[in-house]
Amino acid sequence: MQAIHLSHKLIWKELQMLGCSSTDADQFIRHNLNYFFKLRGIPEPAMPFLKKEALAHLTGAVFSHETGRTGPGAEAVISGSESELTALGHALIAQGGAAAVVGQILQDSLSKLYLQLPQGLKLGEHLLPLGKRTLVMGILNVTPDSFSDGGRFSQLEEALTQGYKLAKEGADILDIGGESTRPGSQQVPAEVELKRIMPVIAALKKDRSFKIPLSVDTYKAEVAEKALAAGVEMLNDVWGFKENATIGQVVSRYRVPVCLMHNRRSTDYNDLIPDILEELEESIELAHRAGIDDSHIIIDPGIGFGKTLEQNLDVMLHLQEIRNLGYPLLLGTSRKSMIGKTLALPAEERLEGTAATIAYGISAGADIIRVHDVLQMRRVAVMTDAMIRR
């Protein structure tokens, strides 16, 4: 079961999915100006208690079976103030059984709205001002086949030149990847990935004039082990700990931040945003089991991974729901096919499209942006921050 905090732009859609008419949805929204939550997969034994306590404590509630909606799984949209929702959660927990499960999930989701970001993102000796401004992660692909710059930086000299360039342009973090993750790309053995990235990492770490922290873009435990042992300060896992069973233990041992990205091999979703939230929560739970503290977890909605064009655009529309999980949000849209398909442009001509996604993403809650064009996107971030982080 899930309790998902809804932004105002999502409420109308969810009410209509429950079967509300336009008139009823309008009336519900106008009369309920507090917090809105969607309850998904409500256990049948809990329903009588939930309806009774919702009537006693809340401003409003709509249940799927009351609107005549058919289909598996009971759902509801509920609305109330913080105190009303907290009282509902306590009342359900007091009932015990399935009702208590619903109450606890609601309480946990409500508490996430008040989670405070860490005062800074600690990467080795570096403390980055998380939440005070948008952080910029520069992309350095040392691969022959990445979708945008494959082959350009596969030689050590070219890779180092690009790394220094991105640092000079204002990158806060440099993300180094040795395996292409573009759709249709072939996986490479860990030894090949290490052969590509380790010389770059070693050279940058040896140079004391290189002042920004490094991240390694990998889902392989063996690669993570070698990179972190060499001084890399962060891991970026495009499979969110779901592709390798031991990578979480490696990250935990080195006590570095990790970005857990949403990814899957199918675009067949039951309910796009709730499914993504649930699958991200699975990754977060894997991190917790490995002993990784919440202060070291960053999440990424995975634009371009396991999603169609329309699904990617829908995820962008609902970034705030993902940010409401309570963790720093990293957004990686740079030059991606969502932009290329929308504008009918090749990767090298997607600068303006990327800028649009970055500005919107920051306004919707993104804390870190992962980009190829650091100079231009940092300017977009600074301007957007000036407007929204006042």
C-alpha positions as CSV (number, residue, x, y, z in Angstrom):
1,M,0.0,0.0,0.0
2,Q,1.1,3.6,-0.6
3,A,0.1,7.0,0.6
4,I,1.2,9.6,-1.9
5,H,1.2,13.3,-1.3
6,L,-0.4,15.0,-4.3
7,S,0.5,18.4,-5.6
8,H,-2.5,20.6,-6.7
9,K,-1.9,19.9,-10.4
10,L,-2.2,16.2,-9.8
11,I,-5.4,16.2,-7.7
12,W,-7.8,16.7,-10.7
13,K,-6.3,13.8,-12.6
14,E,-6.5,11.5,-9.6
15,L,-10.1,12.4,-8.8
16,Q,-11.1,11.7,-12.3
17,M,-9.3,8.4,-12.2
18,L,-11.4,7.5,-9.2
19,G,-14.5,8.2,-11.3
20,C,-15.5,11.7,-10.1
21,S,-17.3,13.9,-12.5
22,S,-15.8,17.3,-13.4
23,T,-18.4,19.1,-11.2
24,D,-17.7,16.8,-8.3
25,A,-13.9,17.2,-8.7
26,D,-14.2,21.0,-8.8
27,Q,-16.3,21.0,-5.7
28,F,-14.0,18.7,-3.8
29,I,-10.9,20.8,-4.6
30,R,-12.6,24.1,-3.8
31,H,-13.7,22.9,-0.4
32,N,-10.5,21.2,0.5
33,L,-7.5,23.5,0.4
34,N,-5.2,21.5,2.8
35,Y,-3.0,18.5,2.1
36,F,-4.1,15.9,-0.4
37,F,-3.0,12.3,-0.3
38,K,-3.8,9.4,-2.6
39,L,-4.2,6.0,-0.8
40,R,-3.4,3.2,-3.1
41,G,-4.0,-0.6,-2.5
42,I,-6.0,-0.2,0.7
43,P,-6.5,-3.5,2.4
44,E,-10.1,-4.6,2.4
45,P,-10.3,-5.2,6.1
46,A,-9.2,-1.7,6.8
47,M,-11.9,0.0,4.7
48,P,-14.7,0.2,7.3
49,F,-12.3,1.8,9.8
50,L,-10.8,4.1,7.2
51,K,-14.2,5.4,6.1
52,K,-15.4,5.8,9.7
53,E,-12.3,7.7,10.9
54,A,-12.0,9.8,7.7
55,L,-15.6,11.0,8.3
56,A,-14.7,11.9,11.9
57,H,-11.4,13.6,11.3
58,L,-11.0,14.8,7.7
59,T,-12.2,17.7,5.6
60,G,-12.9,15.4,2.6
61,A,-12.4,11.9,1.2
62,V,-13.4,10.1,-2.0
63,F,-13.3,6.3,-2.3
64,S,-13.0,4.4,-5.5
65,H,-16.0,2.1,-4.9
66,E,-18.2,5.1,-4.1
67,T,-17.8,6.5,-7.6
68,G,-18.6,3.2,-9.3
69,R,-15.0,2.7,-10.5
70,T,-14.2,-0.9,-11.3
71,G,-10.9,-2.7,-11.2
72,P,-8.6,-4.3,-8.6
73,G,-7.4,-2.5,-5.5
74,A,-9.2,0.0,-3.4
75,E,-8.1,3.6,-3.6
76,A,-9.0,6.9,-2.1
77,V,-8.1,10.6,-2.2
78,I,-8.2,12.2,1.2
79,S,-7.7,15.8,2.3
80,G,-7.1,17.5,5.6
81,S,-4.8,19.8,7.6
82,E,-1.7,18.4,9.2
83,S,-3.4,18.0,12.5
84,E,-6.4,16.3,10.9
85,L,-4.3,13.8,9.0
86,T,-2.2,13.1,12.0
87,A,-5.3,12.5,14.1
88,L,-6.6,10.1,11.4
89,G,-3.3,8.2,11.4
90,H,-3.3,7.9,15.2
91,A,-7.0,6.7,15.2
92,L,-6.2,4.0,12.6
93,I,-3.2,2.8,14.4
94,A,-5.3,2.5,17.6
95,Q,-7.6,0.1,15.7
96,G,-4.8,-2.4,15.1
97,G,-4.6,-4.9,12.3
98,A,-4.9,-3.8,8.7
99,A,-6.2,-0.3,9.8
100,A,-3.0,0.2,11.8
101,V,-0.9,-0.5,8.7
102,V,-2.8,2.1,6.8
103,G,-2.4,4.6,9.6
104,Q,1.3,4.0,9.9
105,I,1.9,4.4,6.2
106,L,-0.1,7.7,6.2
107,Q,1.9,8.9,9.2
108,D,5.2,8.0,7.5
109,S,4.2,9.8,4.3
110,L,3.1,12.9,6.3
111,S,6.4,13.0,8.2
112,K,8.3,13.1,4.9
113,L,6.8,16.4,4.1
114,Y,8.8,17.9,6.9
115,L,12.1,16.1,6.3
116,Q,14.9,18.7,6.2
117,L,17.6,18.3,3.6
118,P,21.1,17.9,5.0
119,Q,22.8,21.3,5.6
120,G,25.3,20.3,2.9
121,L,26.2,17.4,0.7
122,K,29.4,15.9,2.1
123,L,31.7,14.3,-0.6
124,G,35.0,13.6,1.0
125,E,36.7,16.9,1.9
126,H,34.0,18.8,0.0
127,L,30.8,20.2,1.5
128,L,28.4,21.3,-1.2
129,P,25.6,23.8,-0.4
130,L,22.7,21.4,-0.9
131,G,19.3,23.3,-1.0
132,K,20.9,26.8,-1.1
133,R,21.5,26.6,-4.8
134,T,21.2,24.0,-7.6
135,L,24.2,21.8,-7.8
136,V,25.6,21.0,-11.2
137,M,27.0,17.6,-12.1
138,G,29.1,17.5,-15.2
139,I,29.0,14.4,-17.4
140,L,32.3,12.7,-18.6
141,N,31.6,9.6,-20.6
142,V,34.9,7.8,-21.4
143,T,33.0,5.3,-23.7
144,P,33.1,4.7,-27.4
145,D,29.3,4.5,-27.7
146,S,27.4,6.9,-25.5
147,F,24.4,8.5,-27.2
148,S,25.7,12.1,-27.3
149,D,29.5,12.1,-27.1
150,G,30.5,8.5,-27.6
151,G,34.2,8.2,-28.5
152,R,35.0,11.9,-28.0
153,F,36.6,11.3,-24.6
154,S,37.6,7.7,-24.8
155,Q,41.3,8.5,-24.8
156,L,43.0,9.6,-21.6
157,E,44.2,13.0,-22.8
158,E,40.8,14.0,-24.3
159,A,39.0,12.8,-21.1
160,L,41.3,14.8,-18.9
161,T,40.9,17.9,-21.0
162,Q,37.1,17.6,-20.9
163,G,37.2,17.0,-17.1
164,Y,39.3,20.2,-16.5
165,K,37.0,22.1,-18.9
166,L,33.8,21.1,-17.0
167,A,35.4,22.0,-13.7
168,K,36.4,25.4,-15.0
169,E,32.9,26.0,-16.3
170,G,31.5,25.5,-12.9
171,A,30.7,21.9,-12.3
172,D,30.2,21.0,-8.6
173,I,30.7,17.3,-9.3
174,L,32.2,15.3,-12.2
175,D,30.4,12.1,-13.0
176,I,32.6,9.6,-14.8
177,G,31.1,6.7,-16.7
178,G,32.8,3.8,-18.5
179,E,29.7,2.0,-19.9
180,S,27.0,3.5,-22.1
181,T,23.5,3.2,-20.7
182,R,21.7,4.5,-23.8
183,P,18.8,2.3,-25.1
184,G,20.1,-0.7,-27.0
185,S,23.7,-0.4,-25.7
186,Q,25.7,-3.5,-24.8
187,Q,26.9,-4.2,-21.3
188,V,30.6,-4.5,-20.9
189,P,32.6,-6.6,-18.3
190,A,33.8,-4.9,-15.2
191,E,37.4,-5.1,-16.3
192,V,36.6,-3.2,-19.5
193,E,34.8,-0.5,-17.5
194,L,37.7,-0.2,-15.1
195,K,40.2,0.0,-17.9
196,R,38.3,3.0,-19.2
197,I,37.7,5.0,-16.0
198,M,40.6,4.2,-13.6
199,P,43.3,6.1,-15.5
200,V,41.1,9.2,-15.6
201,I,40.3,8.9,-11.9
202,A,43.9,8.3,-10.9
203,A,45.1,11.3,-12.9
204,L,42.5,13.7,-11.5
205,K,43.0,12.5,-8.0
206,K,46.8,12.9,-8.3
207,D,46.4,16.5,-9.5
208,R,45.9,18.7,-6.4
209,S,44.8,21.6,-8.6
210,F,41.7,19.7,-9.5
211,K,39.3,20.9,-6.8
212,I,35.9,19.2,-7.4
213,P,34.7,15.8,-6.2
214,L,34.2,12.8,-8.5
215,S,31.3,10.5,-8.9
216,V,31.4,7.1,-10.6
217,D,28.5,6.1,-12.9
218,T,28.3,2.4,-12.4
219,Y,26.0,-0.4,-11.1
220,K,28.8,-3.0,-10.7
221,A,30.1,-3.7,-7.2
222,E,33.6,-4.5,-8.5
223,V,33.9,-1.2,-10.4
224,A,32.4,0.8,-7.4
225,E,35.0,-0.9,-5.1
226,K,38.0,0.1,-7.2
227,A,36.7,3.6,-7.9
228,L,35.8,4.4,-4.3
229,A,39.1,3.0,-3.0
230,A,40.9,5.4,-5.4
231,G,39.2,8.4,-3.7
232,V,36.0,8.8,-5.7
233,E,33.4,10.5,-3.4
234,M,30.1,9.5,-4.8
235,L,28.3,6.6,-6.6
236,N,25.6,7.1,-9.3
237,D,23.7,3.8,-9.9
238,V,21.4,3.8,-12.9
239,W,19.7,0.7,-11.6
240,G,19.1,1.9,-8.0
241,F,20.9,-1.1,-6.4
242,K,18.6,-3.6,-8.2
243,E,21.1,-4.9,-10.7
244,N,23.8,-5.9,-8.3
245,A,23.1,-7.5,-4.9
246,T,26.4,-6.4,-3.2
247,I,26.9,-2.8,-4.4
248,G,25.0,-1.4,-1.5
249,Q,27.5,-2.9,1.0
250,V,30.4,-1.3,-1.0
251,V,28.8,2.1,-0.8
252,S,28.0,1.7,2.9
253,R,31.6,0.7,3.7
254,Y,33.0,3.8,2.1
255,R,30.3,6.1,3.5
256,V,29.8,8.1,0.4
257,P,26.5,9.6,-1.1
258,V,24.7,7.5,-3.6
259,C,22.2,8.5,-6.3
260,L,19.5,5.8,-6.8
261,M,17.9,6.1,-10.2
262,H,14.6,4.7,-11.2
263,N,15.0,2.2,-14.0
264,R,13.2,-0.8,-15.4
265,R,13.2,-3.0,-18.5
266,S,9.5,-2.5,-19.4
267,T,7.4,0.6,-20.1
268,D,4.2,-1.3,-19.1
269,Y,3.1,0.5,-15.9
270,N,-0.1,0.0,-13.9
271,D,-0.1,3.6,-12.7
272,L,3.0,5.6,-13.8
273,I,3.8,8.0,-10.9
274,P,2.7,5.7,-8.1
275,D,4.6,2.8,-9.7
276,I,7.8,5.0,-10.0
277,L,7.4,6.1,-6.4
278,E,7.0,2.5,-5.2
279,E,10.0,1.3,-7.2
280,L,12.2,4.2,-5.9
281,E,11.1,3.3,-2.4
282,E,12.3,-0.3,-3.0
283,S,15.7,1.1,-3.9
284,I,15.7,3.3,-0.8
285,E,14.9,0.2,1.3
286,L,17.8,-1.7,-0.3
287,A,20.1,1.2,0.7
288,H,18.7,1.1,4.2
289,R,19.3,-2.6,4.5
290,A,22.9,-2.1,3.4
291,G,23.4,0.4,6.3
292,I,23.3,3.6,4.2
293,D,22.0,6.6,6.1
294,D,19.2,8.8,4.7
295,S,21.7,11.7,4.6
296,H,23.6,9.9,1.9
297,I,20.7,9.1,-0.4
298,I,19.8,11.0,-3.5
299,I,17.1,10.0,-5.9
300,D,16.7,10.3,-9.7
301,P,13.4,9.8,-11.6
302,G,15.3,8.2,-14.5
303,I,14.2,10.4,-17.4
304,G,14.9,8.3,-20.6
305,F,15.1,5.0,-18.8
306,G,12.2,2.5,-19.0
307,K,9.8,5.1,-20.2
308,T,8.2,6.2,-23.4
309,L,8.2,9.8,-24.6
310,E,4.8,10.5,-23.1
311,Q,5.8,8.8,-19.9
312,N,8.9,10.9,-19.7
313,L,6.9,14.1,-20.2
314,D,4.4,13.0,-17.5
315,V,7.3,12.3,-15.1
316,M,8.5,15.9,-15.6
317,L,5.1,17.2,-14.9
318,H,5.1,15.3,-11.5
319,L,8.6,15.9,-10.3
320,Q,7.3,17.4,-7.1
321,E,5.5,14.1,-6.1
322,I,8.9,12.4,-6.5
323,R,10.7,15.1,-4.5
324,N,8.1,14.6,-1.8
325,L,9.7,11.2,-1.0
326,G,11.9,13.5,1.2
327,Y,15.3,13.0,-0.5
328,P,17.5,15.3,-2.7
329,L,16.4,15.0,-6.3
330,L,18.9,14.7,-9.2
331,L,17.5,15.4,-12.7
332,G,19.3,14.1,-15.8
333,T,17.6,15.3,-19.0
334,S,20.6,16.6,-20.8
335,R,20.3,16.1,-24.6
336,K,18.0,13.1,-24.1
337,S,15.6,11.6,-26.6
338,M,12.6,13.2,-24.9
339,I,14.0,16.5,-26.1
340,G,15.1,15.1,-29.5
341,K,11.8,13.5,-30.3
342,T,9.8,16.6,-29.1
343,L,11.9,19.0,-31.2
344,A,13.0,16.6,-34.0
345,L,16.6,17.4,-33.4
346,P,19.8,15.4,-33.1
347,A,21.7,15.2,-29.8
348,E,24.2,18.0,-30.7
349,E,21.3,20.5,-31.3
350,R,19.3,20.0,-28.0
351,L,20.8,22.8,-25.9
352,E,17.7,24.9,-25.8
353,G,15.5,21.9,-25.1
354,T,17.8,20.9,-22.3
355,A,17.7,24.4,-20.9
356,A,13.8,24.3,-20.8
357,T,13.8,21.0,-18.9
358,I,16.5,22.3,-16.4
359,A,14.6,25.5,-15.6
360,Y,11.3,23.7,-15.2
361,G,13.0,20.9,-13.2
362,I,14.6,23.3,-10.7
363,S,11.3,25.1,-10.2
364,A,9.7,21.7,-9.5
365,G,12.2,20.7,-6.9
366,A,15.4,19.4,-8.5
367,D,18.4,19.9,-6.2
368,I,21.1,18.6,-8.6
369,I,21.2,18.7,-12.4
370,R,23.4,16.3,-14.5
371,V,24.4,17.9,-17.7
372,H,26.8,17.8,-20.7
373,D,26.9,21.6,-21.2
374,V,28.0,22.8,-17.8
375,L,28.7,26.5,-18.7
376,Q,25.3,27.1,-20.3
377,M,23.2,25.0,-17.8
378,R,24.9,26.6,-14.8
379,R,23.7,29.9,-16.1
380,V,20.2,28.6,-16.4
381,A,20.4,27.2,-12.9
382,V,21.7,30.5,-11.4
383,M,18.9,32.5,-13.1
384,T,16.3,30.0,-12.1
385,D,17.6,30.0,-8.5
386,A,17.5,33.7,-8.4
387,M,13.7,33.6,-9.0
388,I,12.6,30.6,-6.9
389,R,15.1,30.3,-4.0
390,R,14.3,33.7,-2.5
